[in-house]
Amino acid sequence: MKILITGGNGQLGQELQHLFQERQVAFKAADVSELDITKEQQVNQFFAEHRPEVVYHCAAYTAVDKAEGEGKAADELINAVGTEIVAKACQKYGATLVYVSTDYVFDGTRTSGEYLPEDPKGPRNEYGRTKLLGEQAVQKYCQKYYIVRTAWVYGQWGHNFVYTMLNLAKTHDKLTVVDDQVGRPTWTRTLAEFLTYLVDNQIAYGVYQCSNDGQCSWYEFAKEILKDQPVKVLPVSSDQYPSAAFRPHYSVMHLAKETGFKFPKWEDALYEFMRQIKEK
Ligand SMILES: NC(=O)c1ccc[n+]([C@@H]2O[C@H](COP(=O)([O-])OP(=O)(O)OC[C@H]3O[C@@H](n4cnc5c(N)ncnc54)[C@H](OP(=O)(O)O)[C@@H]3O)[C@@H](O)[C@H]2O)c1
C-alpha cells in the first residue's frame, strides 16, 4: 500500500511518520514546500508521480483566531479549496482519502450528551466553517474516504496546550485556566493509531470521531498536566480570556467505539505522553 501524508511536518503528520517508522511501513510525507495542496497542477503532478493508494490528509490551516481576520483568505484557501483539490486527485488516482476534521463543525451549544457524527452542523467560527467545507468537498468529489473529526489535539511534535501549560509553570506560581469549556483531549498517538486502524482493518468508509475517552474542562486538563508541579491552578470563566474566534462551551463528540478500536482514557493518554517526553 503506497501511503502519502500531506502536511507531513505538522503535529499529526509527524506522529504518523513516527508510527509508520516504528511499524516499518513505507510512506511518503510531504509538506508545503514539496506539495502545496492549494496548487492543483502541482498536486496532480505529485499524484501522477507517486501514485498514492492511501492519503492521510493532515495539511491544514490551524490558526483558529487568525482565521477570523488576517488569515481568513488563507484559511479558506487551504482548508476548503486545498481539500477539494486533494479530494479530486484521490478520486482521479483511486486513492483512499483520510481527512481530519474538527469538533468546531458543530455549534457547541449542547450542555450534555455527545455529538453524533450525523448531528446538525453549525460552525460558529471561520475555521469550523472552512473545515466543514472541506468535509463537504471530500464527500462530493471522492468515493473512498474517511472523515475523522477530532478535538483538543496535543502531541510531541508541535505547539499545543500541554506544552503551553508546562512552559508557563516554569515562570509562574499561579495559573488561571477556563473552566466553562468542556471537551475531550486527543493525543496525536491515539489519533494516528485510529486513522491507520480504519484503513488497515478496512472499516466501512464514512464519518468517524476520535478523541481520548472521558471528558474535562481546560481547567481540569491543566490540573492533571501540572499535578506534579509546584504551581497553583485556578478556574476562571471564558469571559476572562476573550478570543477572536468563538469557542464552544461543550464539544464532547461520540467516539467510534463500534469500530472495535479501544480509545484510551484522556488521563491515561496524558500520563503516557508525559512519560515519553520526560524520557526524551
Ligand atoms: N490541533 C488541534 O487541536 C486540532 C483540532 C481538531 C482538528 N484538527 C485537525 O487535525 C489535522 C492536523 O492538525 P495539526 O494539529 O497536526 O496541525 P498543524 O500542526 O498546524 O499541521 C498542519 C500542517 O499543514 C501544513 N500546511 C499548511 N498549509 C499547507 C499547504 N498549502 N499545503 C501543504 N501543507 C500545508 C503546515 O505547514 P506550515 O506549518 O509550514 O504552515 C503544517 O505542517 C488538521 O486537519 C486540523 O484541522 C486539529
The ligand as a Gaussian input file, in Angstrom:
#p B3LYP/6-31G(d) Opt

LIG

0 1
 N       -4.658000      20.929000      16.611000
 C       -5.908000      20.724000      17.015000
 O       -6.268000      20.942000      18.193000
 C       -6.917000      20.165000      16.046000
 C       -8.239000      20.012000      16.470000
 C       -9.172000      19.491000      15.578000
 C       -8.780000      19.131000      14.299000
 N       -7.503000      19.312000      13.907000
 C       -7.131000      18.927000      12.542000
 O       -6.136000      17.924000      12.616000
 C       -5.292000      17.996000      11.467000
 C       -3.844000      18.045000      11.899000
 O       -3.675000      19.180000      12.734000
 P       -2.270000      19.531000      13.387000
 O       -2.506000      19.902000      14.794000
 O       -1.283000      18.499000      13.032000
 O       -1.947000      20.891000      12.573000
 P       -0.551000      21.580000      12.286000
 O        0.461000      21.152000      13.284000
 O       -0.853000      23.035000      12.137000
 O       -0.121000      20.968000      10.885000
 C       -0.666000      21.397000       9.676000
 C        0.405000      21.247000       8.629000
 O       -0.148000      21.625000       7.350000
 C        0.857000      22.366000       6.665000
 N        0.270000      23.209000       5.622000
 C       -0.286000      24.446000       5.729000
 N       -0.653000      24.886000       4.516000
 C       -0.336000      23.922000       3.620000
 C       -0.467000      23.814000       2.209000
 N       -0.993000      24.787000       1.474000
 N       -0.032000      22.661000       1.635000
 C        0.532000      21.683000       2.356000
 N        0.688000      21.726000       3.693000
 C        0.255000      22.854000       4.319000
 C        1.518000      23.184000       7.764000
 O        2.763000      23.675000       7.312000
 P        3.299000      25.085000       7.876000
 O        3.405000      24.893000       9.369000
 O        4.612000      25.233000       7.181000
 O        2.272000      26.101000       7.520000
 C        1.641000      22.132000       8.852000
 O        2.832000      21.380000       8.701000
 C       -5.765000      19.230000      10.693000
 O       -6.639000      18.826000       9.677000
 C       -6.520000      20.039000      11.726000
 O       -7.508000      20.848000      11.123000
 C       -6.548000      19.806000      14.753000

